[in-house]
Amino acid sequence: MSIHEETEADTRAERIDPVLAAAGWGQNGSKVRREVICPGRIQSGGTRGRGLSADYVLIHKGQKLAVLEAKRAGLSHRDGVGQAKDYAGRLGSRFAYASNGLNWYQIDMANGAEGDMSLPFPTPDELWDRTFTDQNDWRERFGAVDFETDGGKWELRYYQHKAITAALEAVAKGDRRILLTLATGTGKTSIAFQIAWKLFRAKWNLSGEPVRRPRILFLADRNILADQAYNAFSAFPSDAVTRIDPDTIRKNKGMPPKNASLFFTIFQTFMTGEGEPVYTQYPPDFFDFIVIDECHRGGAKDESEWRRLLEYFEPAAQLGLTATPKRKHNADTYAYFGEPVYTYALRDGIEDGFLTPFKVRQMASTIDEYVYDGSDLLVAGEIEDGETFTEGDFNTRIVIPERELSRVREFMGQIDQRQKTLVFCATQDHAALVRDLINQVKDSTNPNYCHRVTANDGAVGEQHLRDFQDNAKTIPTVLTTSQKLSTGVDARNIRHIVLMRPIRSMIEFKQIIGRGTRTYEGKDFFTIWDFVRAHENFNDPEWDGEPLAPEPPKGPRTPPTGPEPGGEPPEPGGGGPDDPPRAKIEVKLSDGSVRRIKYVSATTYWSPEGKPITAAEFLERLFGDLSGIVTDEDQLRAMWSAPDNRERFLEQLSDRGYDRDRLDDIRRLVDAPDSDLFDVLSYILFTNTPKTRHDRANVVRTGGLADAKRDMKELLLAILSAYEARGERELATKKLGAFLTARYGSVSEGKARLGDLPAIKKAFLRMQEKLYAE
């Protein structure tokens, strides 16, 4: 066999694998594996964009030291250099290699040195020593502990491995303040578990010697987060794990538990106690390692009591977990922990396919602002003629039930009411009102269709939340809340998030968006229904950019003045502590005012870089991308007339970020929802007036099937009807078998009636040529 006849599989098996084996890879604990880096962006119709897989990942002592990209012997060994660099950068590998089995190319990702290399290939220990010039015993000990994967039932994602490695490297170097920034839904709890697993198994502790197991504290600000973490750590021995909660303390005669290795609690429990706070019953050096979940929510704020707790346990290594990389609103958090050792952004998660994409429906109305003119009925409170109320006033200063009802009717009339939905309201009272309105307009006959979950709902609300999170249950379908559900809702199948109150900060905005990003089978996207112009947050440079430099905290510390962490904001009242609370204004709209409420909705479009763009910019970008593929109208027509070529063309568009759902958006943008996509693209490129699918189908019906025999003609007419109703996807080659089966019961029976398969396919293709002839 000549080198030009070799496949890549041949080259790998006959040329590359023996070289790696001769160097000792795959032996004595080192590993060689093919790794699926990411599955590709989730697209409509259950499809995905292009995923990424590395041919070889070389692992030694738990570290991914190198990536090797292989090409068949008949190609240049340099053809894989770009991929190797990309994969090594994603995986955090020091070295990238490319080879065709005959020649080898090496890149040092740390110093940029690269060039052809000679064999032998470096051994695992040689590559380890090249990667780590400084020797560190703890790095070696951590590497000797395998990840806990439940017997290989699941694999760490590449960014999780990178985050764990970065945090452990910081611990090994003696860092005591460590920060990981990862988007909501990317598995921060799993990452914390693996870090704790390695520390526990390696017997890392503050003494610096592996003489005992560490004492690790997992600190959250809500019971649901602490519970989720506690349950996620089930692989540890049962006697090594404990909860610090009021029941445990009470059973222990007021003393918190100390005989364990992993402790789980919430800040509120630690900060309370008879006399002194509970945490003071532990010596300051009791814990070796502390994980602070959702640390941006206040755990490290300079003015917070929580900060004093962390300072009390100052000797411990402290790991902060957050989903918010920006620092304008959480400067103290970043000043306390320092630069994140690893960041994985929401945009990265969506593009990789580990998080679900989203749409934003901007819902503007004629009653977004209200001016009282005396024509409506004042039910409660005091109001002056001409007084103006804007979004921040509604349901805090003024309540207009008809306004809220109009909003509920608007989104309930557009969503699939069977899909799980979260509604964020201004206050707990507002959440109760919206709950009742949803239950009044719903199609469902179940009285538990919608429930409120707020701080005031207590244990009953927690049960509603657990039922909502259970993907096997459909009731409750909708939850309303004000603050409580902005974090801690690990519900994978949320399809709609409705914003009925202003969003106070970018941190909160990201947390709320994160409620819908978790993936679920059949979930191609989720929708944000934005009644409060929250979509303007996407234009903020803080939305998903690089972190800003931290600013040191300023001024003396002051006691906290905001709501208790995880609670609800205080209901609006007077201007100060001595002022009598001001009654909310309630206005009942007149019939005429209600009839004048109108809504205008718009969809935000997104560039492949994850930034919002206007409809005009979206079309301009599409025009540019199309021009790089299609040179003239004849080429587009020829490509579109042949179903296999059409599918390849659509795959090219998908790779550029135009999946089926975005292409359907384009139909609406050019006001051609009933047109073939060919006509839409022809209009964008060549300004041809779009024809409808009905017009095209009629041309073929009236004159394009004259030569077809009766049975064949009936089949083609059925296909045309399906095309007219559902679009050009019905004309794909893979659909032909389904049409034969639907009409004749099986493909073989169809062949018996119509002739052999090539003849049927020929008629199918000829019909499409006529369909797009002009």
BADOLUM-931610 format. One line per 3 residues: number of its first residue (from 1); their letters; for each residue x, y, z of C-alpha. Coordinates in Angstrom, 2 decimals. Layout:
! residues N
NUM> a> X Y Z  ...
This chain:
! residues 774
1> msi> 0.00 0.00 0.00  1.38 3.42 -0.94  1.16 6.33 1.49
4> hee> -1.50 7.90 -0.74  -3.74 4.88 -0.24  -3.48 4.99 3.56
7> tea> -6.43 6.23 5.56  -5.94 8.27 8.70  -6.90 5.18 10.71
10> dtr> -4.14 3.24 8.93  -1.59 5.94 9.68  -2.56 6.06 13.32
13> aer> -2.50 2.31 13.79  0.62 1.54 11.78  2.79 4.61 12.30
16> idp> 1.74 6.83 15.23  0.51 4.33 17.82  3.79 2.33 17.79
19> vla> 5.84 5.52 18.31  3.78 6.48 21.36  3.93 2.94 22.75
22> aag> 7.70 2.86 22.31  7.90 6.06 24.38  5.96 4.41 27.21
25> wgq> 2.61 6.11 26.72  -0.30 4.04 27.94  1.93 2.26 30.42
28> ngs> 2.68 2.63 34.16  -0.32 4.86 34.81  0.07 7.19 31.82
31> kvr> -2.90 7.36 29.47  -3.51 7.91 25.76  -7.08 8.75 24.87
34> rev> -9.19 10.21 22.12  -11.24 13.00 23.69  -14.50 14.56 22.63
37> icp> -13.81 18.13 23.69  -17.29 19.49 23.08  -20.43 18.24 21.29
40> gri> -21.16 21.49 19.36  -23.74 24.22 19.80  -27.32 23.02 20.29
43> qsg> -29.42 23.85 17.22  -33.04 23.49 16.28  -34.53 20.14 15.40
46> gtr> -32.29 18.19 17.77  -29.15 18.90 15.71  -25.82 20.35 16.79
49> grg> -23.11 22.48 15.28  -19.65 21.13 14.63  -18.16 19.36 17.66
52> lsa> -14.48 19.04 18.46  -12.47 15.86 19.09  -8.76 15.51 19.74
55> dyv> -7.08 12.49 18.12  -4.69 11.93 21.04  -4.60 13.44 24.51
58> lih> -1.53 12.38 26.52  -2.22 12.22 30.26  0.24 11.60 33.07
61> kgq> -0.35 11.97 36.82  -3.79 13.42 36.18  -2.48 16.21 33.92
64> kla> -3.26 16.56 30.20  0.30 17.25 29.14  -0.06 17.20 25.34
67> vle> -2.41 16.99 22.38  -1.48 15.20 19.16  -3.43 15.77 15.95
70> akr> -2.99 13.06 13.30  -3.31 13.28 9.51  -2.98 10.46 7.00
73> agl> 0.46 9.83 5.57  -0.49 11.26 2.17  -1.01 14.74 3.67
76> shr> 1.49 17.18 5.15  2.20 16.70 8.84  1.65 20.47 9.21
79> dgv> -2.03 20.19 8.23  -2.95 19.40 11.84  -1.02 22.26 13.47
82> gqa> -3.98 24.65 13.74  -6.23 22.03 15.30  -3.50 20.89 17.69
85> kdy> -2.99 24.44 18.97  -6.73 25.01 19.36  -7.23 21.76 21.28
88> agr> -4.17 22.25 23.48  -5.37 25.75 24.37  -8.82 24.46 25.32
91> lgs> -7.47 21.55 27.36  -4.72 23.55 29.03  -1.95 21.30 27.66
94> rfa> 1.60 22.63 27.61  2.48 20.89 24.33  0.75 20.39 20.97
97> yas> 1.93 17.96 18.31  0.95 17.30 14.70  2.02 14.28 12.67
100> ngl> 1.30 12.25 9.56  3.29 9.34 10.93  6.28 10.25 8.79
103> nwy> 7.13 13.68 10.16  6.42 15.35 13.48  5.82 18.98 14.52
106> qid> 5.94 20.32 18.10  4.53 23.50 19.68  5.26 24.72 23.21
109> man> 2.09 26.58 24.15  3.83 28.32 27.06  6.68 30.08 25.25
112> gae> 5.55 29.86 21.63  8.54 27.80 20.48  7.65 25.46 17.60
115> gdm> 9.18 23.49 14.73  9.83 20.06 13.29  11.05 17.47 15.78
118> slp> 12.93 14.22 15.56  11.99 10.94 17.20  12.03 9.35 19.72
121> fpt> 8.89 10.91 21.14  9.30 12.12 24.76  8.34 9.69 27.52
124> pde> 5.64 10.56 30.07  8.21 11.52 32.70  10.18 13.61 30.21
127> lwd> 7.07 15.49 29.15  6.11 15.97 32.81  9.51 17.46 33.59
130> rtf> 9.31 19.75 30.57  5.84 20.91 31.62  6.69 21.49 35.28
133> tdq> 10.18 22.84 35.78  9.48 23.27 39.51  9.02 20.07 41.49
136> ndw> 6.05 20.01 43.88  5.22 17.05 46.10  1.54 17.94 46.43
139> rer> 1.13 18.17 42.66  2.50 14.63 42.47  0.24 13.40 45.29
142> fga> -2.87 14.96 43.72  -1.94 13.35 40.40  -1.75 9.93 42.05
145> vdf> -5.45 10.18 43.02  -7.85 9.25 40.21  -10.97 11.29 39.64
148> etd> -14.14 9.75 41.03  -16.26 8.91 37.97  -18.57 6.28 39.50
151> ggk> -16.78 3.44 37.81  -16.41 5.30 34.52  -20.14 6.02 34.16
154> wel> -19.46 9.67 33.39  -16.55 11.78 32.22  -15.35 15.17 33.30
157> ryy> -15.86 17.84 30.67  -12.70 19.50 29.45  -13.35 22.80 31.24
160> qhk> -14.19 21.00 34.49  -10.89 19.14 34.35  -9.12 22.42 33.61
163> ait> -10.84 24.19 36.53  -10.03 21.38 38.98  -6.42 21.24 37.84
166> aal> -6.04 25.02 38.14  -7.48 25.06 41.67  -5.34 22.14 42.84
169> eav> -2.24 23.72 41.31  -2.98 26.85 43.39  -3.37 24.71 46.52
172> akg> -0.14 22.87 45.76  1.69 26.19 45.51  0.34 27.30 48.88
175> drr> -2.29 29.83 47.74  -4.92 30.48 50.40  -7.48 32.51 48.38
178> ill> -8.66 30.85 45.16  -11.48 31.84 42.80  -13.19 29.85 40.04
181> tla> -15.59 31.67 37.72  -17.88 29.39 35.73  -21.27 30.06 34.16
184> tgt> -24.40 28.77 35.87  -25.20 25.21 34.82  -21.61 24.16 34.11
187> gkt> -21.26 21.96 37.19  -19.55 24.01 39.90  -20.71 21.55 42.56
190> sia> -19.18 18.64 40.63  -15.95 20.59 40.36  -15.94 21.28 44.10
193> fqi> -16.58 17.58 44.73  -13.59 16.47 42.65  -11.31 19.01 44.33
196> awk> -12.44 17.79 47.76  -12.01 14.17 46.62  -8.40 14.76 45.62
199> lfr> -7.61 16.69 48.81  -9.26 13.99 50.93  -7.56 11.04 49.23
202> akw> -4.16 12.74 49.10  -4.45 13.68 52.79  -3.71 17.31 52.07
205> nls> -3.95 19.58 55.12  -2.53 22.82 56.43  0.35 21.07 58.19
208> gep> 1.97 20.54 54.80  2.42 16.81 55.38  0.03 13.96 54.49
211> vrr> -0.47 12.91 58.09  -4.28 13.24 58.29  -7.42 13.79 56.24
214> pri> -8.36 17.44 55.73  -11.41 19.05 57.33  -13.37 20.65 54.51
217> lfl> -16.28 23.08 54.93  -18.84 23.67 52.18  -20.51 27.02 52.85
220> adr> -23.64 28.18 50.99  -26.23 30.87 51.59  -29.33 28.77 51.00
223> nil> -30.40 25.38 52.28  -31.25 24.16 48.78  -27.65 24.78 47.67
226> adq> -26.20 23.11 50.75  -28.57 20.15 50.29  -27.62 19.76 46.63
229> ayn> -23.93 19.77 47.52  -24.41 17.35 50.44  -26.21 14.88 48.16
232> afs> -23.57 15.30 45.42  -20.81 14.18 47.83  -22.35 10.72 48.36
235> afp> -19.20 8.93 47.13  -17.38 9.85 50.35  -17.63 7.45 53.31
238> sda> -20.82 8.14 55.24  -18.96 8.77 58.49  -16.81 11.41 56.78
241> vtr> -19.73 13.71 55.88  -22.03 15.72 58.14  -24.47 18.62 58.12
244> idp> -24.17 21.59 60.48  -27.81 22.54 60.88  -30.12 23.51 63.76
247> dti> -31.44 19.95 64.21  -27.94 18.47 64.46  -26.82 21.17 66.89
250> rkn> -29.93 20.72 69.02  -29.48 16.93 69.19  -25.86 17.54 70.19
253> kgm> -26.93 19.72 73.15  -26.02 22.99 71.45  -22.66 21.84 70.10
256> ppk> -21.96 21.70 66.35  -20.51 18.45 64.97  -16.73 18.15 64.77
259> nas> -16.08 14.46 64.15  -16.08 14.39 60.34  -14.03 15.41 57.32
262> lff> -16.64 17.21 55.21  -19.04 19.70 56.74  -22.00 21.35 54.99
265> tif> -23.85 24.39 56.27  -25.34 27.75 55.37  -24.09 31.15 56.48
268> qtf> -27.25 31.88 58.42  -26.78 28.81 60.63  -23.14 29.64 61.26
271> mtg> -23.93 33.26 62.13  -26.65 32.47 64.69  -26.49 30.87 68.09
274> ege> -27.28 31.47 71.73  -24.88 34.21 72.69  -21.91 33.72 70.38
277> pvy> -22.35 32.64 66.73  -22.07 28.91 66.04  -18.86 29.28 64.04
280> tqy> -16.96 30.55 67.08  -17.33 27.08 68.63  -14.72 25.92 66.12
283> ppd> -11.08 26.98 66.55  -9.92 29.38 63.79  -7.59 26.71 62.40
286> ffd> -10.14 23.89 62.56  -10.91 23.82 58.82  -8.17 23.21 56.29
289> fiv> -10.24 24.06 53.21  -13.45 26.08 52.79  -15.62 26.16 49.64
292> ide> -17.81 29.27 49.42  -20.59 28.61 46.92  -22.06 31.59 45.03
295> chr> -19.44 33.74 46.74  -20.51 36.83 44.77  -23.78 36.90 46.72
298> gga> -22.09 38.42 49.74  -19.70 35.91 51.23  -16.70 38.15 50.70
301> kde> -18.28 41.60 50.76  -16.11 43.85 52.83  -19.05 45.30 54.77
304> sew> -20.72 41.98 55.42  -20.86 39.94 58.60  -20.03 37.01 56.36
307> rrl> -16.65 38.57 55.69  -15.91 38.45 59.41  -16.71 34.75 59.35
310> ley> -14.21 34.13 56.56  -11.60 36.24 58.34  -12.18 34.21 61.51
313> fep> -11.13 31.09 59.56  -8.24 32.99 57.99  -5.74 30.07 58.20
316> aaq> -7.88 27.89 55.90  -7.45 27.77 52.14  -10.66 29.31 50.80
319> lgl> -12.13 28.54 47.36  -14.78 30.93 46.01  -17.20 29.69 43.34
322> tat> -19.06 32.26 41.26  -20.87 32.56 37.95  -20.21 36.29 37.53
325> pkr> -16.85 37.37 36.13  -17.44 41.09 36.24  -16.38 43.26 39.09
328> khn> -18.30 46.51 39.01  -20.91 45.21 41.42  -18.78 42.65 43.23
331> adt> -15.41 44.38 43.50  -14.96 43.22 47.10  -15.35 39.57 46.12
334> yay> -12.58 39.82 43.57  -10.38 41.96 45.81  -10.71 39.30 48.52
337> fge> -10.06 36.20 46.38  -7.91 37.75 43.65  -7.88 36.88 39.96
340> pvy> -9.81 33.71 39.05  -7.50 30.80 38.39  -9.92 29.71 35.66
343> tya> -12.91 31.26 33.88  -15.53 29.56 31.71  -18.12 32.02 30.40
346> lrd> -21.76 31.60 29.46  -20.87 32.31 25.82  -18.30 29.49 25.89
349> gie> -20.81 27.04 27.34  -23.42 27.83 24.68  -20.99 27.66 21.77
352> dgf> -19.47 24.40 23.05  -22.95 22.88 23.42  -22.87 22.33 27.18
355> ltp> -25.49 25.05 27.78  -28.76 25.79 26.03  -29.03 28.87 23.77
358> fkv> -31.79 31.38 24.35  -34.02 33.86 22.57  -35.17 37.18 23.94
361> rqm> -38.67 38.44 23.22  -38.84 42.17 23.93  -42.36 42.99 25.07
364> ast> -43.11 46.73 24.88  -46.59 48.05 25.65  -48.62 51.23 25.82
367> ide> -48.72 50.92 29.60  -45.02 50.49 30.33  -45.37 54.01 31.77
370> yvy> -48.53 55.34 33.44  -49.71 58.90 33.97  -52.71 59.38 36.27
373> dgs> -55.23 61.75 34.72  -58.26 61.15 36.91  -60.15 58.97 34.44
376> dll> -59.24 55.77 36.31  -60.53 54.76 39.75  -58.23 55.35 42.74
379> vag> -58.86 52.36 45.03  -56.21 52.99 47.70  -53.45 55.43 48.60
382> eie> -52.91 59.02 47.49  -52.09 60.21 43.99  -51.94 63.53 42.21
385> dge> -53.22 64.34 38.73  -50.37 64.17 36.25  -48.20 61.95 38.48
388> tft> -46.04 59.63 36.34  -45.04 56.08 37.18  -42.29 54.14 35.43
391> egd> -41.31 50.45 35.52  -39.56 50.63 38.88  -42.68 52.05 40.51
394> fnt> -45.11 49.33 39.48  -45.98 46.85 42.21  -43.76 48.70 44.68
397> riv> -45.39 52.17 44.80  -48.42 51.53 42.62  -50.48 48.45 41.74
400> ipe> -52.64 48.28 38.60  -54.08 44.76 38.45  -55.38 45.19 34.88
403> rel> -51.85 46.04 33.71  -50.50 42.83 35.23  -53.39 40.82 33.78
406> srv> -52.64 42.18 30.32  -49.02 41.05 30.62  -50.02 37.60 31.85
409> ref> -52.47 37.19 28.98  -49.84 38.32 26.50  -47.17 35.75 27.35
412> mgq> -49.60 32.96 28.27  -51.22 33.39 24.85  -47.88 32.87 23.08
415> idq> -46.13 30.12 25.07  -46.80 26.40 25.08  -48.56 26.31 28.44
418> rqk> -47.32 22.76 29.09  -43.71 23.95 29.33  -42.06 24.82 32.65
421> tlv> -41.83 28.54 33.28  -40.35 30.88 35.90  -41.84 34.34 36.42
424> fca> -39.80 36.98 38.28  -41.93 39.59 40.03  -41.26 42.83 41.90
427> tqd> -42.30 41.74 45.41  -43.81 38.78 47.20  -47.25 40.41 46.95
430> haa> -46.73 40.91 43.23  -45.72 37.23 42.89  -48.97 36.24 44.60
433> lvr> -51.01 38.48 42.28  -49.31 37.11 39.14  -49.76 33.54 40.41
436> dli> -53.49 34.10 40.78  -53.79 35.79 37.37  -51.94 32.91 35.67
439> nqv> -54.24 30.39 37.30  -57.25 32.44 36.12  -56.21 32.49 32.44
442> kds> -54.52 29.07 32.13  -55.85 26.33 29.85  -55.03 23.61 32.41
445> tnp> -57.73 22.34 34.73  -55.22 21.50 37.47  -55.54 23.86 40.48
448> nyc> -51.80 23.45 41.21  -50.71 24.62 37.76  -48.99 27.74 39.10
451> hrv> -47.60 28.38 42.59  -45.65 31.13 44.29  -42.26 30.31 45.83
454> tan> -40.92 33.09 48.03  -39.43 33.40 51.51  -42.94 33.72 53.00
457> dga> -44.05 30.40 51.50  -41.73 28.40 53.77  -41.82 24.61 53.65
460> vge> -44.85 24.54 51.35  -42.99 26.66 48.81  -39.92 24.44 49.09
463> qhl> -42.07 21.42 48.27  -43.54 23.20 45.24  -39.97 23.92 44.12
466> rdf> -38.92 20.28 44.54  -41.92 19.16 42.49  -41.10 21.73 39.82
469> qdn> -37.49 20.53 39.67  -38.61 16.92 39.21  -38.52 16.41 35.44
472> akt> -40.91 13.48 35.74  -43.62 15.79 37.12  -45.56 18.32 35.07
475> ipt> -47.28 20.07 38.00  -46.61 22.75 39.06  -45.78 23.99 35.59
478> vlt> -45.23 27.66 36.46  -43.60 29.22 39.52  -43.73 32.90 40.41
481> tsq> -41.11 34.46 42.67  -39.43 37.76 43.46  -35.86 37.03 44.60
484> kls> -35.74 33.50 45.92  -35.37 31.59 42.65  -32.70 33.74 41.01
487> tgv> -30.20 31.11 42.22  -30.40 27.54 43.46  -32.98 26.22 41.00
490> dar> -31.42 23.19 39.36  -34.37 22.53 37.05  -33.13 21.31 33.68
493> nir> -36.31 21.64 31.64  -37.17 25.33 32.10  -38.35 26.61 28.71
496> hiv> -39.50 30.15 29.60  -38.28 32.89 31.90  -40.62 35.85 32.26
499> lmr> -39.21 39.12 33.59  -41.90 41.30 35.20  -39.59 43.39 37.36
502> pir> -36.47 45.44 36.64  -33.16 43.61 37.12  -31.02 45.42 39.67
505> smi> -27.55 44.34 38.57  -25.59 42.45 35.97  -24.84 39.77 38.59
508> efk> -28.54 39.15 39.16  -29.25 39.27 35.42  -26.69 36.53 34.74
511> qii> -28.05 34.42 37.57  -31.61 34.65 36.23  -30.54 33.82 32.66
514> grg> -28.67 30.85 34.12  -31.95 29.35 35.33  -32.73 28.29 31.75
517> trt> -29.33 27.31 30.36  -29.21 23.75 31.68  -29.56 21.19 28.90
520> yeg> -32.41 18.72 28.58  -33.39 16.23 25.89  -35.48 17.93 23.21
523> kdf> -34.72 21.40 24.55  -33.22 23.36 21.65  -33.49 26.77 23.30
526> fti> -35.36 28.67 25.99  -37.11 32.01 25.73  -36.79 35.11 27.88
529> wdf> -39.98 37.20 27.88  -38.76 40.66 28.71  -41.41 43.17 29.81
532> vra> -38.92 45.45 31.62  -36.21 46.23 29.02  -33.77 43.91 30.75
535> hen> -32.43 42.98 27.29  -30.48 46.23 27.43  -28.11 44.42 29.80
538> fnd> -26.81 42.52 26.77  -25.40 45.77 25.42  -23.40 46.31 28.59
541> pew> -19.71 45.45 28.09  -19.91 43.54 31.38  -22.36 41.04 29.86
544> dge> -19.79 38.43 28.94  -16.47 40.10 28.41  -13.16 39.77 30.16
547> pla> -13.01 40.63 33.88  -12.10 44.16 34.82  -9.21 44.77 37.19
550> pep> -10.41 44.54 40.80  -10.72 47.74 42.77  -9.67 47.67 46.42
553> pkg> -12.56 48.18 48.87  -12.88 51.75 50.11  -13.91 53.20 53.45
556> prt> -14.53 51.60 56.83  -16.62 48.53 57.25  -20.24 49.04 58.16
559> ppt> -22.88 46.56 59.29  -24.96 45.06 56.49  -28.15 46.91 55.70
562> gpe> -29.69 44.83 52.90  -32.00 41.84 53.07  -30.83 38.63 54.70
565> pgg> -28.93 36.53 52.14  -31.31 34.34 50.20  -34.30 36.27 51.47
568> epp> -36.57 38.84 49.88  -36.16 42.62 49.68  -38.17 44.61 52.21
571> epg> -41.54 45.78 51.03  -41.44 49.50 50.16  -42.49 51.83 52.90
574> ggg> -41.54 55.26 54.20  -38.41 57.22 53.54  -36.68 56.38 56.82
577> pdd> -36.95 54.31 60.00  -39.09 56.90 61.75  -41.44 57.55 58.84
580> ppr> -44.84 55.85 58.85  -45.11 53.32 56.02  -46.73 54.75 52.93
583> aki> -49.72 52.80 51.61  -49.35 51.43 48.14  -51.41 53.16 45.53
586> evk> -53.94 50.93 43.80  -55.66 52.06 40.62  -58.44 50.31 38.73
589> lsd> -58.31 51.12 35.05  -61.45 52.21 33.27  -62.78 50.05 30.44
592> gsv> -61.42 52.52 27.92  -57.94 52.42 29.46  -57.92 48.62 29.38
595> rri> -58.92 48.56 25.71  -56.07 50.91 24.84  -53.37 48.52 26.17
598> kyv> -51.40 47.21 23.21  -48.21 45.14 22.96  -45.45 45.16 20.39
601> sat> -42.93 42.30 20.51  -39.55 41.94 18.86  -36.86 39.26 18.85
604> tyw> -33.23 39.97 19.61  -30.77 38.36 17.19  -27.31 37.17 18.11
607> spe> -23.99 37.12 16.32  -21.83 33.96 16.44  -19.71 35.87 18.98
610> gkp> -22.70 35.94 21.35  -23.45 39.65 21.02  -26.89 41.18 20.33
613> ita> -27.29 42.71 16.87  -30.13 44.46 15.08  -32.22 42.78 12.40
616> aef> -30.44 44.88 9.76  -27.02 43.83 11.09  -28.17 40.22 11.15
619> ler> -29.15 40.33 7.48  -25.98 42.19 6.55  -23.89 39.50 8.21
622> lfg> -25.87 36.79 6.40  -25.35 38.58 3.07  -21.60 38.60 3.66
625> dls> -21.50 34.94 4.63  -23.65 33.91 1.64  -21.48 35.89 -0.77
628> giv> -18.53 33.79 0.30  -20.34 30.59 -0.72  -22.60 31.56 -3.66
631> tde> -21.17 33.43 -6.65  -24.32 33.92 -8.77  -28.00 33.07 -9.06
634> dql> -27.44 30.07 -11.37  -25.12 28.48 -8.82  -27.68 28.94 -6.02
637> ram> -30.44 27.44 -8.19  -28.32 24.46 -9.24  -27.21 23.82 -5.68
640> wsa> -30.75 24.12 -4.32  -32.39 21.92 -6.97  -30.39 18.83 -5.96
643> pdn> -31.41 17.70 -2.44  -28.00 16.29 -1.45  -26.22 19.48 -2.55
646> rer> -28.87 21.50 -0.74  -28.22 19.60 2.49  -24.48 20.23 2.22
649> fle> -25.15 23.92 1.63  -27.40 24.06 4.70  -24.65 22.37 6.73
652> qls> -22.25 25.11 5.60  -24.72 27.74 6.78  -25.17 25.89 10.07
655> drg> -21.42 25.87 10.65  -21.49 29.66 10.24  -24.17 30.02 12.90
658> ydr> -27.35 29.88 10.79  -29.21 26.85 12.05  -32.77 25.96 11.11
661> drl> -34.26 28.21 13.76  -32.26 31.26 12.66  -33.16 30.61 9.03
664> ddi> -36.82 30.61 10.01  -36.21 33.95 11.74  -34.81 35.26 8.45
667> rrl> -38.04 34.32 6.66  -39.93 36.50 9.11  -37.42 39.34 8.85
670> vda> -37.93 39.65 5.09  -41.69 39.14 5.51  -41.74 35.86 3.60
673> pds> -42.91 33.28 6.17  -44.63 31.14 3.50  -41.75 31.19 1.03
676> dlf> -39.16 28.57 0.25  -35.81 29.32 1.86  -34.40 29.44 -1.69
679> dvl> -36.55 32.50 -2.39  -35.53 34.12 0.87  -31.83 33.69 0.11
682> syi> -32.35 34.77 -3.49  -34.05 37.93 -2.24  -31.19 38.70 0.17
685> lft> -28.48 38.09 -2.45  -30.09 39.20 -5.69  -33.21 41.20 -4.59
688> ntp> -35.52 38.76 -6.41  -39.13 38.99 -5.25  -39.90 35.88 -3.14
691> ktr> -42.47 33.39 -4.38  -44.59 31.43 -1.95  -44.29 27.66 -1.68
694> hdr> -47.89 27.48 -2.92  -46.94 29.33 -6.11  -44.00 27.03 -6.78
697> anv> -45.99 23.87 -6.05  -48.81 25.00 -8.33  -46.45 25.43 -11.28
700> vrt> -45.38 21.79 -10.95  -48.93 20.54 -10.34  -50.33 22.21 -13.44
703> ggl> -47.64 21.35 -15.92  -44.67 19.61 -14.42  -46.03 16.09 -13.92
706> ada> -47.63 15.41 -17.30  -45.19 12.61 -18.14  -45.58 10.78 -14.83
709> krd> -47.69 7.64 -14.57  -50.72 7.72 -12.29  -49.20 6.08 -9.18
712> mke> -45.99 8.08 -9.47  -47.94 11.28 -10.04  -50.02 10.68 -6.91
715> lll> -46.85 10.13 -4.85  -45.25 13.32 -6.20  -48.44 15.31 -5.58
718> ail> -48.43 14.09 -1.96  -44.82 15.20 -1.58  -45.70 18.60 -3.07
721> say> -48.52 19.00 -0.56  -46.15 18.22 2.31  -43.64 20.72 0.88
724> ear> -46.30 23.39 0.60  -47.40 22.85 4.20  -44.07 22.35 5.93
727> ger> -41.31 23.60 3.66  -38.23 22.47 1.78  -37.18 20.01 4.50
730> ela> -39.81 17.64 3.08  -37.74 17.42 -0.10  -34.65 15.90 1.52
733> tkk> -33.51 12.57 0.05  -33.89 10.85 3.42  -37.59 11.78 3.39
736> lga> -38.33 9.71 0.28  -38.41 6.42 2.19  -40.82 7.91 4.74
739> flt> -43.19 9.02 1.95  -43.12 5.54 0.38  -43.80 3.89 3.74
742> ary> -46.62 6.32 4.57  -48.30 5.76 1.21  -47.69 2.06 0.57
745> gsv> -46.90 0.59 3.99  -43.25 -0.15 3.20  -40.47 0.82 0.80
748> seg> -40.56 -2.63 -0.82  -44.29 -2.29 -1.53  -43.66 1.15 -2.99
751> kar> -41.02 -0.31 -5.31  -43.50 -3.01 -6.38  -46.00 -0.32 -7.39
754> lgd> -43.64 2.28 -8.86  -40.54 0.47 -10.10  -37.03 0.22 -8.74
757> lpa> -35.62 2.75 -6.31  -33.33 4.55 -8.82  -36.35 5.24 -11.03
760> ikk> -38.37 6.58 -8.09  -35.47 8.76 -7.00  -35.01 10.03 -10.55
763> afl> -38.64 11.19 -10.66  -38.24 12.76 -7.20  -35.17 14.72 -8.39
766> rmq> -36.76 15.74 -11.70  -39.74 17.16 -9.82  -37.40 19.32 -7.74
769> ekl> -35.59 20.60 -10.82  -38.94 21.79 -12.16  -39.90 23.22 -8.79
772> yae> -36.87 25.54 -8.85  -36.62 26.04 -12.63  -37.49 29.74 -12.33
